C-alpha cells in the first residue's frame, strides 16, 4: 500500500459499522459511549469523504443504501482485524479474559498512526519514516508511544541494526496491514458499484507465468479498463505468501503448493505442466540419443534448492537410477536462465511455457528425454476468506481466459 494513499478515517468506519449493527444513531451512540451528534457527524464526514450516501434516513431507523452495502464488508473486515489485536497481545503477556476496554482498542483507530508503525517495521529508522510520511521525528516518536502505551508492550526495540519489531510488534503487523488494505479497496468497490473499474491490483508472479500468460492477461485487462493499474511482485513463494497473508498481495499466480504448506490459503488449478530439458540451438547433445553419462557430465542451471520444481527434478532423476545433477548455477530468474542457455552449453530443466518464445523461434530446443513424474499444478493462490477487489477479480478472470486458450 502506498504510504501517501488517503484512506478512510477508522473512527468514522467504526461509527458506520455500529449504526448498521444497532439500526439507529441513538443506539450506536449508546454503544460507542458518544453523543448522537458526534456519531451523526462521523457518518456525514465519511459520506462526504467517499462522495456517496451510505444511509437512507427514516423515522424508524437508518437503512443502508446500495453504496453502504458495498462499503460494509470491507469496513467490517478492517474493524475485525483491529479487534483481534488485544487478545493476541494478552496471550503474549500470559493473560486471559477480556474487559470492555480490550475489545475496543481505540489507540489503533488512527490510520496515520498505523502507517507510521508499519513504516518503522519496514525501514527500522525514525527519520526515514518521518521523511517518507512528511512528518517530524517527534511526531513519529509520539505516535509510537501512543501505540505502545495502548498495547502495554514494547512494539519496537532499538538495536545496532535499527528499530526492530519485538515479538508483539511482529505479531500484530499482519493484522494492521490487512486492516489498512481493506480500507484501500473501498474507493474501488464504490467505483465498481457505479460501473467504473479502477484501482491497483497487486499480483504475486511466480516464474512460470511471467513470460506470456500473465503479461497477456494484463494486456487484456488494461486495454479494457484504462483506470486499472497492475503491480507485480516477483519474490520467492515464501515471501509472496507472507505478503498474501497481510493483504499486500491480492493473489499469487504460478506453481501451486501443497495444502499442508499453505493451509491458510485457497488454490485453484488452471492447468498442469511437466518439466523439460532445454539447450541452445546446435548443442552437442542434440546430435543423437542422450546417454546418462552425458547428463552426468553436463553443466546445469537449475531451480533453487528446496523449491518444489527442484524436488520434482531430483525425484525424476532418482527414478532413472541417476544421482540428481549438481548445478553450476541455481536461479529462478528466467532472464538469467535464458542468458546462460543461449550463451553456453549449459542445460536447464524448466517448464516449456517459461521459455516458449525461445522454443518457438528455435533459439532453444528440447532434449529428446522425458522427465517422468514432474507434473506440477499451475494456478491461483488466494488468502482463505479474502475478498478480492473488483480489479483483482477482473485480472483473475483474464488469467483464467488466457490459460484456457
C-alpha positions as CSV (number, residue, x, y, z in Angstrom):
1,X,0.0,0.0,0.0
2,X,1.4,3.4,-0.9
3,X,2.2,5.4,2.2
4,X,0.8,8.6,0.7
5,X,-2.6,6.9,-0.1
6,X,-5.6,8.6,1.6
7,X,-7.6,6.0,3.5
8,X,-11.0,6.3,5.3
9,X,-11.0,7.5,8.8
10,X,-11.1,4.5,11.1
11,X,-13.2,6.2,13.8
12,X,-15.8,7.0,11.1
13,X,-15.7,3.5,9.8
14,X,-16.2,2.3,13.4
15,X,-19.3,4.6,13.8
16,X,-20.6,3.4,10.4
17,X,-20.4,-0.3,11.5
18,X,-22.1,0.4,14.8
19,X,-25.0,2.3,13.1
20,X,-25.5,-0.7,10.8
21,X,-25.4,-3.1,13.7
22,X,-27.7,-1.1,16.0
23,X,-30.1,0.2,13.4
24,X,-30.1,3.8,14.6
25,X,-27.7,6.6,15.5
26,X,-29.0,6.8,19.1
27,X,-28.4,3.1,19.8
28,X,-25.0,3.3,18.1
29,X,-24.1,6.4,20.2
30,X,-25.0,4.5,23.4
31,X,-22.9,1.5,22.3
32,X,-19.9,3.8,21.4
33,X,-20.3,6.0,24.6
34,X,-20.5,9.0,22.3
35,X,-23.2,11.7,21.7
36,X,-25.7,11.3,18.9
37,X,-24.3,14.5,17.3
38,X,-20.8,13.0,17.2
39,X,-22.0,9.8,15.6
40,X,-24.1,11.8,13.1
41,X,-21.1,13.9,12.2
42,X,-18.9,10.9,11.8
43,X,-21.3,9.4,9.3
44,X,-21.8,12.7,7.4
45,X,-18.0,13.2,7.2
46,X,-17.5,9.6,5.9
47,X,-20.2,10.1,3.3
48,X,-18.5,13.3,2.2
49,X,-15.1,11.7,2.0
50,X,-16.4,8.8,-0.1
51,X,-18.8,11.1,-2.0
52,X,-21.7,8.6,-1.7
53,X,-24.8,8.3,0.6
54,X,-24.4,5.4,2.9
55,X,-27.8,5.5,4.6
56,X,-31.3,6.4,3.9
57,X,-32.7,8.3,6.9
58,X,-36.1,7.1,8.0
59,X,-38.2,7.8,11.1
60,X,-37.8,4.2,12.2
61,X,-34.0,4.0,11.6
62,X,-31.1,4.1,9.2
63,X,-31.3,1.9,6.1
64,X,-28.2,1.1,4.1
65,X,-28.1,2.4,0.5
66,X,-26.6,0.2,-2.2
67,X,-23.3,2.1,-1.7
68,X,-23.5,1.4,2.1
69,X,-23.9,-2.3,1.3
70,X,-20.9,-2.1,-0.9
71,X,-18.7,-0.5,1.8
72,X,-19.9,-2.6,4.7
73,X,-17.9,-5.9,4.0
74,X,-14.6,-4.0,3.9
75,X,-15.4,-1.9,6.8
76,X,-16.3,-4.9,9.0
77,X,-13.2,-6.7,8.0
78,X,-10.9,-3.7,8.8
79,X,-12.6,-3.3,12.3
80,X,-12.4,-7.1,12.9
81,X,-8.7,-7.2,12.2
82,X,-8.1,-4.5,14.8
83,X,-10.4,-6.1,17.4
84,X,-8.3,-9.3,17.3
85,X,-5.2,-7.5,18.5
86,X,-6.0,-7.2,22.2
87,X,-6.4,-10.9,22.6
88,X,-3.2,-11.5,20.7
89,X,-1.3,-9.2,23.0
90,X,-2.9,-10.7,26.1
91,X,-1.7,-14.1,25.1
92,X,1.9,-12.8,24.7
93,X,1.6,-11.3,28.2
94,X,0.2,-14.6,29.6
95,X,-3.2,-13.0,30.4
96,X,-6.7,-14.5,29.8
97,X,-10.1,-13.0,29.5
98,X,-11.1,-9.6,28.1
99,X,-12.5,-6.4,29.6
100,X,-14.7,-4.0,27.7
101,X,-11.7,-1.8,27.0
102,X,-9.9,-4.7,25.5
103,X,-12.5,-5.2,22.8
104,X,-12.3,-1.5,21.7
105,X,-8.6,-0.8,21.1
106,X,-9.2,2.9,20.3
107,X,-5.4,3.6,20.2
108,X,-5.4,1.6,16.9
109,X,-8.2,3.5,15.3
110,X,-5.9,6.0,13.6
111,X,-4.7,5.4,10.1
112,X,-1.7,7.6,10.2
113,X,-0.5,6.0,13.5
114,X,-0.8,2.5,11.9
115,X,1.1,3.7,8.8
116,X,3.9,5.1,10.9
117,X,4.3,1.8,12.8
118,X,4.2,-0.3,9.6
119,X,6.8,2.0,8.0
120,X,9.0,1.7,11.1
121,X,8.9,-2.0,10.8
122,X,10.0,-1.8,7.2
123,X,12.6,0.9,7.4
124,X,13.7,0.5,11.0
125,X,14.6,4.2,11.1
126,X,12.5,7.1,12.6
127,X,14.0,9.9,10.4
128,X,13.4,7.8,7.3
129,X,9.7,7.3,8.2
130,X,9.3,11.0,9.1
131,X,10.7,12.0,5.7
132,X,8.6,9.4,3.9
133,X,5.3,10.5,5.5
134,X,6.1,14.2,5.7
135,X,6.2,14.3,9.5
136,X,8.6,15.5,12.1
137,X,10.6,12.9,14.0
138,X,9.0,13.9,17.3
139,X,5.6,13.2,15.7
140,X,6.7,9.8,14.7
141,X,8.1,9.1,18.2
142,X,4.8,10.3,19.8
143,X,2.7,8.0,17.5
144,X,4.8,5.0,18.5
145,X,4.5,6.0,22.2
146,X,0.7,6.0,21.9
147,X,0.6,2.6,20.3
148,X,3.0,1.1,22.9
149,X,1.1,2.6,25.8
150,X,-2.2,1.2,24.4
151,X,-0.6,-2.2,23.8
152,X,1.1,-2.3,27.2
153,X,4.1,-3.8,25.5
154,X,7.2,-2.6,23.6
155,X,6.4,-3.0,19.9
156,X,9.8,-1.9,18.6
157,X,13.3,-2.4,20.1
158,X,16.3,-0.3,19.4
159,X,19.2,-2.4,18.2
160,X,22.6,-1.7,16.5
161,X,20.7,-2.7,13.3
162,X,17.9,-0.1,13.8
163,X,14.5,-0.3,15.3
164,X,13.4,-4.0,15.1
165,X,9.9,-5.2,15.7
166,X,9.5,-7.0,19.1
167,X,7.6,-10.3,19.3
168,X,4.4,-8.3,20.0
169,X,5.2,-6.0,17.0
170,X,5.7,-8.9,14.7
171,X,2.5,-10.5,15.9
172,X,0.2,-7.5,15.2
173,X,1.7,-6.2,11.9
174,X,-0.2,-8.6,9.7
175,X,-3.5,-7.5,11.3
176,X,-2.6,-3.8,10.8
177,X,-1.6,-4.3,7.2
178,X,-4.8,-6.3,6.4
179,X,-6.9,-3.6,8.1
180,X,-5.3,-0.8,6.0
181,X,-5.5,-2.8,2.8
182,X,-9.2,-3.4,3.3
183,X,-9.6,0.4,3.6
184,X,-7.5,0.8,0.4
185,X,-10.1,-1.2,-1.6
186,X,-13.2,0.8,-0.6
187,X,-12.9,3.6,-3.3
188,X,-12.5,0.9,-6.0
189,X,-15.5,-1.0,-4.6
190,X,-17.6,2.2,-4.8
191,X,-16.3,2.9,-8.4
192,X,-17.3,-0.6,-9.5
193,X,-20.8,-0.1,-8.0
194,X,-21.0,3.0,-10.3
195,X,-19.9,0.9,-13.2
196,X,-16.3,2.0,-13.4
197,X,-13.5,-0.4,-12.9
198,X,-10.4,1.1,-11.3
199,X,-7.8,0.6,-8.6
200,X,-4.5,-1.2,-8.3
201,X,-4.0,-5.0,-8.4
202,X,-1.0,-6.4,-6.6
203,X,-0.2,-9.8,-8.0
204,X,2.5,-12.3,-6.9
205,X,4.1,-13.5,-10.1
206,X,5.9,-16.9,-9.9
207,X,8.3,-17.8,-12.7
208,X,6.1,-20.0,-14.9
209,X,3.6,-17.3,-15.8
210,X,5.8,-14.3,-16.2
211,X,6.9,-14.7,-19.9
212,X,3.5,-15.0,-21.6
213,X,0.5,-15.9,-19.5
214,X,0.4,-13.1,-17.0
215,X,1.6,-10.4,-19.5
216,X,-1.1,-11.4,-21.9
217,X,-3.8,-11.3,-19.1
218,X,-2.5,-7.8,-18.0
219,X,-2.7,-6.5,-21.6
220,X,-6.3,-7.7,-21.9
221,X,-7.3,-6.2,-18.6
222,X,-5.6,-2.8,-19.1
223,X,-6.8,-2.4,-22.7
224,X,-10.4,-2.9,-21.5
225,X,-10.1,-0.8,-18.3
226,X,-7.9,2.2,-18.5
227,X,-8.3,3.0,-14.8
228,X,-6.7,-0.2,-13.6
229,X,-3.1,-0.4,-12.6
230,X,-1.2,-3.7,-12.1
231,X,1.8,-4.1,-9.8
232,X,3.7,-7.4,-10.0
233,X,5.9,-8.9,-7.2
234,X,8.5,-11.4,-8.4
235,X,9.7,-12.6,-4.9
236,X,10.1,-16.2,-4.0
237,X,6.9,-18.0,-2.9
238,X,7.7,-17.8,0.8
239,X,8.0,-14.0,0.7
240,X,4.9,-13.8,-1.5
241,X,2.9,-16.0,0.9
242,X,3.8,-13.5,3.7
243,X,2.6,-10.6,1.6
244,X,-0.6,-12.5,0.7
245,X,-1.3,-13.2,4.4
246,X,-1.0,-9.5,5.2
247,X,-3.1,-8.3,2.2
248,X,-0.2,-6.6,0.4
249,X,-0.6,-9.1,-2.5
250,X,-4.1,-9.8,-3.8
251,X,-3.2,-13.3,-5.2
252,X,-0.3,-15.4,-6.5
253,X,-0.1,-16.9,-10.0
254,X,2.2,-19.8,-10.7
255,X,3.0,-23.3,-9.4
256,X,0.7,-24.3,-6.5
257,X,2.0,-25.5,-3.2
258,X,0.5,-28.4,-1.2
259,X,-2.2,-27.7,1.3
260,X,0.0,-28.7,4.3
261,X,2.4,-26.0,3.2
262,X,-0.2,-23.3,2.9
263,X,-3.2,-24.5,5.0
264,X,-4.5,-20.9,5.4
265,X,-4.6,-20.4,1.6
266,X,-7.1,-21.5,-1.1
267,X,-5.9,-22.6,-4.5
268,X,-7.4,-23.0,-8.0
269,X,-5.7,-25.3,-10.5
270,X,-5.8,-23.9,-14.1
271,X,-3.6,-26.5,-15.8
272,X,-0.8,-28.9,-15.2
273,X,2.7,-28.8,-16.7
274,X,5.7,-31.1,-16.9
275,X,9.3,-30.1,-16.9
276,X,11.6,-30.4,-20.0
277,X,15.4,-30.2,-20.5
278,X,16.4,-27.3,-22.7
279,X,19.6,-26.5,-24.6
280,X,20.7,-23.9,-27.1
281,X,20.3,-24.5,-30.9
282,X,23.2,-26.6,-32.1
283,X,24.1,-28.0,-28.7
284,X,26.3,-31.1,-28.9
285,X,23.7,-33.3,-27.1
286,X,21.1,-32.7,-29.9
287,X,23.0,-34.7,-32.4
288,X,21.8,-38.1,-31.1
289,X,20.4,-40.1,-28.3
290,X,21.3,-38.7,-24.9
291,X,23.0,-41.0,-22.5
292,X,23.1,-41.0,-18.7
293,X,26.8,-40.4,-18.8
294,X,26.3,-37.3,-20.9
295,X,23.7,-36.0,-18.5
296,X,26.0,-36.5,-15.5
297,X,28.8,-34.7,-17.2
298,X,26.7,-31.8,-18.4
299,X,26.8,-28.3,-16.8
300,X,23.4,-27.4,-15.4
301,X,21.4,-24.3,-14.4
302,X,18.6,-25.5,-12.1
303,X,15.8,-24.1,-9.8
304,X,17.0,-23.2,-6.3
305,X,17.4,-26.0,-3.8
306,X,14.3,-26.8,-1.7
307,X,11.9,-25.4,-4.3
308,X,9.0,-27.7,-5.5
309,X,10.5,-27.8,-9.0
310,X,13.9,-28.8,-7.8
311,X,12.4,-31.6,-5.6
312,X,10.4,-32.9,-8.6
313,X,13.5,-32.9,-10.8
314,X,15.6,-34.7,-8.2
315,X,12.9,-37.4,-7.8
316,X,12.7,-37.8,-11.6
317,X,16.5,-38.5,-11.8
318,X,16.2,-40.9,-8.9
319,X,13.5,-42.8,-10.9
320,X,16.1,-43.1,-13.7
321,X,18.6,-44.5,-11.2
322,X,20.7,-41.4,-11.6
323,X,22.0,-39.0,-9.0
324,X,20.5,-35.6,-9.3
325,X,22.6,-33.1,-11.3
326,X,24.9,-30.9,-9.3
327,X,24.2,-27.5,-10.8
328,X,26.7,-24.9,-11.8
329,X,24.1,-22.2,-11.2
330,X,20.9,-22.1,-9.2
331,X,18.4,-19.5,-10.3
332,X,14.7,-18.9,-10.6
333,X,15.2,-15.8,-12.7
334,X,14.2,-16.6,-16.3
335,X,16.4,-13.8,-17.7
336,X,19.5,-15.4,-16.2
337,X,18.4,-18.9,-17.2
338,X,17.8,-17.8,-20.8
339,X,21.1,-15.9,-21.0
340,X,23.1,-18.9,-19.7
341,X,21.4,-21.3,-22.1
342,X,21.9,-19.1,-25.1
343,X,25.5,-18.2,-24.3
344,X,26.9,-21.6,-23.3
345,X,26.4,-25.4,-23.4
346,X,24.6,-25.4,-20.1
347,X,21.3,-27.4,-19.7
348,X,18.2,-26.3,-17.8
349,X,15.2,-28.2,-16.6
350,X,12.2,-25.9,-16.7
351,X,8.6,-25.8,-17.8
352,X,8.3,-25.3,-21.6
353,X,5.9,-22.4,-21.0
354,X,8.6,-20.5,-19.2
355,X,10.8,-20.1,-22.3
356,X,8.2,-20.7,-25.0
357,X,9.2,-17.7,-27.1
358,X,12.7,-19.1,-27.5
359,X,11.4,-22.5,-28.2
360,X,9.1,-21.2,-30.9
361,X,11.9,-19.2,-32.5
362,X,14.2,-22.2,-32.4
363,X,16.8,-20.4,-30.2
364,X,16.3,-23.1,-27.6
365,X,15.5,-26.8,-28.2
366,X,14.1,-29.6,-26.0
367,X,16.3,-32.5,-25.4
368,X,14.7,-35.8,-26.5
369,X,14.4,-37.1,-23.0
370,X,11.2,-37.3,-20.8
371,X,11.4,-36.3,-17.2
372,X,8.9,-38.6,-15.6
373,X,6.7,-37.5,-12.7
374,X,7.5,-33.8,-13.0
375,X,3.8,-32.7,-13.4
376,X,3.0,-29.6,-11.5
377,X,-0.3,-27.9,-10.9
378,X,-0.3,-24.3,-12.0
379,X,-2.9,-21.8,-10.9
380,X,-4.0,-19.2,-8.5
381,X,-3.4,-18.9,-4.7
382,X,-5.6,-16.8,-2.5
383,X,-5.7,-16.0,1.2
384,X,-8.5,-18.1,2.6
385,X,-11.5,-15.9,3.2
386,X,-10.1,-12.9,1.4
387,X,-12.4,-10.5,-0.6
388,X,-10.8,-9.6,-3.9
389,X,-11.1,-6.0,-5.2
390,X,-13.1,-5.7,-8.4
391,X,-9.9,-5.0,-10.4
392,X,-8.3,-8.1,-8.9
393,X,-11.4,-10.2,-9.8
394,X,-11.1,-8.9,-13.4
395,X,-7.4,-9.8,-13.6
396,X,-8.2,-13.3,-12.3
397,X,-10.9,-13.7,-15.0
398,X,-8.3,-12.6,-17.7
399,X,-5.8,-15.1,-16.4
400,X,-8.4,-17.9,-16.5
401,X,-9.2,-17.0,-20.0
402,X,-5.6,-16.9,-21.2
403,X,-4.8,-20.3,-19.6
404,X,-7.9,-21.9,-21.2
405,X,-6.8,-20.8,-24.7
